[in-house]
């Protein structure tokens, strides 16, 4: 979990450098929080 969180944070910051990558960067930050606490969290798809 910790390495996955660090990688998601790294790529989130990397993607937020460009304007086009900001939505994907935000999703990486959400996945970083989810990777620290994988049990007891629900993932909902917002279609």
Buried (B, 14 or more C-beta within 10 A) or exposed (E): EEEBBEBBBEBBEEBBEEEEBEEBBEBBBEBBEBBEEEEEEEEEEEE
